[in-house]
Amino acid sequence: MGDVVLMGAISAGKAILLGLASGAIVIIVWISVTASRRRPPTTPELDIPSGMKPGPSDPDLEKPILEKLLLWGLVLVAFEAIWVPAVWLREPKTNKADTEVILAESVERGRLTTLLGTEENQLGFNCERCHGSGLTGGQNVYNLNLVPVPNLQTVCGGAAFGHPLIKGIGDIVDTISQGRTGTDMPSWSVKYAGAMDDLQIQDLVNYILSIQTVPDDQNVCINAAAASPTPTSSASPSASPTP
């Protein structure tokens, strides 16, 4: 009986020891796993200079550049969408202002053309010598005769203002360019052995138009209706002669 009890006690002691050992092993394993998770990697850092470290990859480099280009493209498109209509809406006013400036400069050059040519005024052809101050008309000697010179401030009035040969602005250009045969008016265009080019003649014509004292409704240079003769009623046909 005593041997049986002793053997049971020994068996129980072994079981307890085995359980304690197993528990200790489990605790050690759990501590090791937990510690390994919290402990940073033990890979030693190499002291590599910045210039020798590998650069970023192509996608990393291209992505910010691409995003920046797309952003600027969006900004420029939005700017164009606002700027183009704004310019288009202002275009008529801008063109009108530019035309007025160009015309004013042309008229001033034409005025200088009519004055005496000097060192200060190298555009001058001295039209006032024959046509008078301000081109209001004058007199000239032609073939030993004293002849009247037309008033160019009324030249666009046509026959109603004593200029029957002028029926439109084209006649003024032709008169300056080609002159008038049999009169004291010479040709001034270089195309007809004169001394003025087309721009100078155009400037002179613009100046002449700017000094007109003719009413607009009678101005054949700017009013086509004034240049057209007024139709007259035809006379009633006469009776047929009796045989």
DOVEXBA-215148 format. One line per field, with one value per residue (C-alpha): residue number from 1; x, y, z. Coordinates in Angstrom, 3 decimals. Example, Ala and Ser with C-alpha at 12.3 -4.5 7.8 and 13.67 -1.06 7.14 Angstrom:
2
kollo <- (1_2)
X <- (12.300_13.670)
Y <- (-4.500_-1.060)
Z <- (7.800_7.140)
This chain:
243
kollo <- (1_2_3_4_5_6_7_8_9_10_11_12_13_14_15_16_17_18_19_20_21_22_23_24_25_26_27_28_29_30_31_32_33_34_35_36_37_38_39_40_41_42_43_44_45_46_47_48_49_50_51_52_53_54_55_56_57_58_59_60_61_62_63_64_65_66_67_68_69_70_71_72_73_74_75_76_77_78_79_80_81_82_83_84_85_86_87_88_89_90_91_92_93_94_95_96_97_98_99_100_101_102_103_104_105_106_107_108_109_110_111_112_113_114_115_116_117_118_119_120_121_122_123_124_125_126_127_128_129_130_131_132_133_134_135_136_137_138_139_140_141_142_143_144_145_146_147_148_149_150_151_152_153_154_155_156_157_158_159_160_161_162_163_164_165_166_167_168_169_170_171_172_173_174_175_176_177_178_179_180_181_182_183_184_185_186_187_188_189_190_191_192_193_194_195_196_197_198_199_200_201_202_203_204_205_206_207_208_209_210_211_212_213_214_215_216_217_218_219_220_221_222_223_224_225_226_227_228_229_230_231_232_233_234_235_236_237_238_239_240_241_242_243)
X <- (0.000_2.778_4.571_1.441_1.044_4.704_4.451_1.328_3.107_6.054_3.753_1.919_5.182_6.369_3.105_3.416_7.004_6.068_3.234_5.489_8.110_5.553_4.176_7.653_8.361_5.134_5.932_9.470_8.200_5.539_8.104_10.497_7.807_6.624_10.140_10.970_7.948_8.839_12.556_13.597_15.453_19.011_20.294_23.166_22.906_25.642_27.257_26.689_27.228_24.112_25.637_26.171_22.698_20.309_17.973_14.188_12.514_11.244_7.570_8.422_10.227_7.640_4.502_5.021_6.167_3.146_0.794_2.388_2.051_-1.584_-2.290_-0.656_-2.476_-5.783_-4.894_-3.923_-7.075_-9.191_-7.256_-7.751_-11.445_-11.790_-9.200_-10.240_-13.902_-12.771_-10.430_-13.103_-15.652_-13.159_-11.937_-14.322_-13.474_-9.749_-9.834_-11.749_-9.235_-6.299_-7.904_-8.469_-4.833_-3.555_-5.859_-4.808_-1.133_-1.844_-3.693_-0.806_1.692_-0.587_-0.689_3.095_3.186_1.341_3.881_7.249_9.942_12.607_15.217_12.625_9.836_11.321_7.847_6.982_6.135_4.845_1.351_0.393_2.549_-0.189_-3.257_-2.817_-2.598_-4.693_-5.335_-8.137_-7.252_-4.920_-3.329_-0.438_1.393_0.966_2.147_2.712_-0.893_-2.251_-4.604_-6.821_-5.987_-8.915_-9.932_-9.244_-11.377_-14.450_-13.078_-15.409_-18.413_-18.193_-19.826_-21.957_-18.802_-16.946_-15.212_-17.113_-14.314_-14.426_-17.179_-15.643_-12.542_-11.021_-10.890_-8.911_-6.400_-6.078_-5.640_-2.818_-1.196_-1.493_-1.956_-4.172_-3.018_-3.135_-3.164_-0.618_-1.365_1.634_1.696_2.971_2.988_6.230_4.159_3.815_7.323_6.360_7.978_5.364_4.835_1.399_1.550_2.369_-0.518_-2.870_-1.750_-2.390_-5.857_-6.720_-5.686_-7.798_-10.793_-10.258_-10.423_-13.589_-16.146_-18.712_-21.840_-21.879_-25.007_-23.205_-19.787_-19.142_-16.060_-17.977_-21.548_-22.183_-25.696_-24.276_-22.043_-24.955_-26.861_-30.456_-32.672_-34.889_-38.347_-38.325_-40.343_-43.632_-43.270_-44.444_-47.355_-46.564_-46.532_-49.532_-48.778)
Y <- (0.000_2.395_1.697_2.564_5.912_6.710_5.913_8.142_11.012_10.691_10.647_13.725_15.522_14.761_16.074_19.293_19.767_19.059_21.593_24.211_23.600_23.878_27.096_28.528_27.699_29.365_32.484_32.659_32.295_35.008_37.403_36.770_37.409_40.583_41.914_41.193_43.189_46.245_46.177_48.217_46.426_45.792_46.456_48.857_52.182_52.816_56.225_56.943_60.521_62.199_62.435_58.660_57.648_56.351_59.040_58.850_56.716_58.131_57.986_59.877_62.519_62.808_62.911_66.367_67.832_66.394_67.703_71.156_71.210_70.137_72.857_75.567_74.285_74.616_78.149_79.195_77.719_79.599_82.806_82.370_81.678_85.102_87.090_86.151_87.245_90.428_91.304_90.419_92.692_95.593_94.995_97.443_100.273_99.485_99.398_102.673_104.358_103.017_104.203_107.685_107.910_106.709_109.132_112.057_111.307_111.053_114.391_116.064_114.696_115.959_119.426_119.496_118.458_121.638_123.860_125.065_122.429_123.403_121.681_121.391_120.351_117.866_116.721_120.075_120.443_124.031_123.479_126.816_128.693_128.198_127.234_129.941_129.824_126.969_125.932_128.492_129.370_131.802_132.762_131.478_132.465_129.945_130.565_134.213_134.522_135.018_132.109_131.391_128.400_126.412_126.630_123.134_123.671_123.405_120.976_118.205_120.379_119.489_121.708_123.417_124.930_125.657_122.296_120.622_118.146_116.660_114.046_111.986_111.362_109.361_112.502_114.281_111.430_111.354_115.130_115.101_112.008_112.778_116.538_118.213_118.571_122.123_123.674_124.723_121.591_119.215_115.489_114.667_110.854_109.003_106.878_109.962_111.400_113.268_113.401_111.905_108.273_106.753_107.313_111.000_111.442_109.618_111.864_114.934_113.699_112.994_116.533_118.004_115.985_117.252_120.950_120.803_123.526_121.827_120.494_116.721_116.364_118.124_116.563_114.305_112.836_111.233_111.207_109.089_110.513_114.016_112.855_111.334_113.778_114.324_112.620_115.054_114.283_113.603_115.829_114.473_112.961_115.181_114.105_112.205_114.410_114.120_112.746)
Z <- (0.000_0.867_-2.437_-4.393_-2.654_-3.241_-6.929_-7.232_-5.551_-7.870_-10.916_-9.690_-9.083_-12.617_-14.055_-12.100_-13.186_-16.779_-16.628_-15.094_-17.748_-20.547_-19.103_-18.791_-22.437_-23.572_-21.555_-22.959_-26.546_-26.003_-24.518_-27.432_-30.056_-28.345_-27.974_-31.609_-32.734_-30.684_-31.368_-34.479_-37.233_-36.382_-39.904_-39.462_-41.343_-43.832_-43.909_-47.644_-48.957_-50.393_-53.845_-53.968_-52.741_-55.416_-56.780_-56.831_-59.469_-62.764_-61.714_-58.508_-60.557_-63.342_-61.219_-59.634_-62.955_-64.744_-62.076_-62.305_-66.106_-65.914_-63.352_-65.458_-68.535_-66.705_-65.587_-69.131_-70.645_-68.107_-68.882_-72.638_-72.137_-70.486_-72.453_-76.019_-75.664_-73.896_-76.783_-79.336_-77.664_-77.608_-81.171_-82.945_-80.541_-80.782_-84.590_-84.703_-82.395_-84.427_-87.674_-86.254_-85.170_-88.557_-90.408_-88.199_-88.873_-92.613_-92.620_-90.823_-93.351_-96.133_-94.569_-94.412_-98.070_-99.083_-97.309_-98.517_-98.274_-95.741_-93.645_-90.869_-93.252_-95.669_-96.763_-98.319_-102.045_-101.691_-103.092_-101.503_-104.021_-106.619_-104.587_-101.968_-98.205_-96.865_-100.507_-100.766_-104.374_-106.066_-109.334_-111.405_-114.552_-117.374_-120.961_-120.079_-118.948_-115.433_-114.769_-111.751_-109.537_-108.015_-104.377_-103.052_-99.954_-102.211_-104.780_-103.557_-104.373_-108.035_-110.592_-107.936_-106.422_-109.642_-110.137_-112.982_-113.721_-110.217_-109.891_-107.098_-105.035_-107.886_-110.019_-107.297_-107.129_-110.925_-111.121_-108.572_-110.056_-113.781_-113.805_-116.393_-119.967_-121.270_-117.803_-115.211_-113.122_-113.505_-112.791_-109.316_-109.241_-109.892_-112.310_-114.514_-114.107_-110.951_-107.505_-105.133_-104.268_-103.636_-99.873_-100.272_-102.688_-100.327_-97.457_-99.597_-100.581_-96.932_-96.037_-98.857_-97.636_-94.087_-95.088_-97.191_-96.511_-98.716_-96.953_-96.665_-98.770_-101.657_-101.127_-104.115_-102.432_-99.558_-100.851_-103.907_-104.242_-104.622_-107.458_-109.376_-111.562_-110.520_-113.056_-114.920_-116.153_-119.874_-122.109_-123.376_-126.816_-129.630_-131.737_-134.839_-137.874_-140.069_-143.386)
